[in-house]
Amino acid sequence: MTELTLTQANELICGVFTQAQQRNMPALAVAVLDSGGHIKALQRQDGVSFLRPRIAEAKAWGALALAADSNTLAERYQRDELQRGFINALNSMTEGRLIPLPGGVLVHDEHGAIVGAVGAAGGESSDDEACVRNSIEQCGFYL
């Protein structure tokens, strides 16, 4: 597979929403980006705050930009002052498009190629991430 389809992107979003409901999470926004960092699909549940879609997109975008899930970026940001400076510089360079919080996960095909990323926002970041990871696997993609 070389490209994530709209149908697949919507299935990924549906999977995240299903997981969130099973966990009794608050309303979420979910963004699916293609491998070039462009929005393939974006949905927000009723009642989600107006900024959550941008946060979801930024989590996914950061994962794609640095080829690392956003939980890894969050760990680097917290652990190392040099990494924090690097991420802050990138954020400045990209007009705030990167958020180093869990919830942005790379989507790989069966050959290990990155075909996109999914970002979720609205719950605790670790819960957002768990829902995304589960949806990626349930939809037949790889982490």
N, C-alpha and C positions, 0 to 999 in steps of 0.2 A: 504494500500500500504506500502510495506517495503523498496522498492528500486526505485530510479529514473531511468527510462530507457533512453537509448541514444536518442530514438525518442522524448521523452519528453524534454530532455536537448536541443535538436536542435530546438524544438518548442519554448522553452523559449528564446533562442538566437534570433530566427526570430522575436519574439514579441518585444524584446528590440530594434532590428534594425528598425522595423516598427515604433515604438514610436519615436525613435530618428529622423527618416526621417520626420515624421509629425511635429516635433518641430524644424526642420531645424538645427539640431545639426551637429557638425563635425563628422568625422569618429570615430567609437568606436571599442573597443575590448570587448568581453564578455566571461567570464568563468563561467561554471556551474560545481560545485563540488558535489560529492555524500556526504552522511552523514559522511563518514570517512575522508573527506578532500581531496579526490583524484579527479583529473580532469575527468569529464565525457564527456565534450565537450568544445572546445575553438575555437572561430573564431574572426578574426580581419578583419575589412572592408578595402578595398583598401585605401591607403593613411594614414592609422593610423601609428603613430610613433612606433618604434620598442619596446619601453619599456611598452607601454600600456597593452599588454597581461599580463605581470607580475603584473602590478598594479591591473588589474581586478581580477586576481587570488588572490592577497594578500587581497583585500577588502573582497572577499567571504571567504577566509580561516580564516581571523580574526573573521568574524561573526560566523563561525562554531566553532572556537577554544574557543570563550568566550560565545557562545549561546546568542548572542545579535547582532542585525543589526549593521553595521559599522557606521551608523549615531549616534547611541547610544554611541559607542566607541569614536567617534569624540567629542561628547558633554562632556563625562567624561574626555577626554584628555584635553580639553580646560578649563573645570570648576575647576578641582581639581588637585593640585600638587602631591598628593599621588597617584591618579589614573594615572597621567602622568608618574610618576616613575615606577608604576607597568607595564604599557603598554610598556614603554621603556625597562624595564627588560625582559619582554616577547619577545619583538622584538629582543633583543640581544640573548636571549636563543634559538630563532628559526631562527637565521641567517637572520633576516629582512623579515620574511614572513607575517608580519601583517602591514597593513596601516590603521590608524584610520581616514579615510575620508568616507563620505557618498558614497554609491554606491554598498555596499555589503549587500545583504538581504537574510535572512533565508527563506527556502521553507518548508512549513508544509503541511502534508496531512490532510484529512478530520477528523482525530482523534487527530490532534494537534502535531503529531510526526514530528520531523525535518527529512526531507528526503534529504536535500542538501542546497546549497546556490548558489546565482547568484551574480557575480560581474561585473560591467561595468566601463570602463574608456575611456576618450577621450573628454568628454564635461566638463561643470561645474559639480562638484561632486553632487550637489543637483539635477541637471537634469539627470545625470546618474542614481541616485537613483529612481527618479520618473519613468523613463522608465522601470527599473527593477521591481518595485512594480506593475506597470500596467501590465506588461507581466505575472508576477506570477498569478495575479488574472484572466487575460484573458485566461490563460492556465488551469484554474480550480483548482489551488492550493490555499493555504491560507498563509497569512502573519503572 
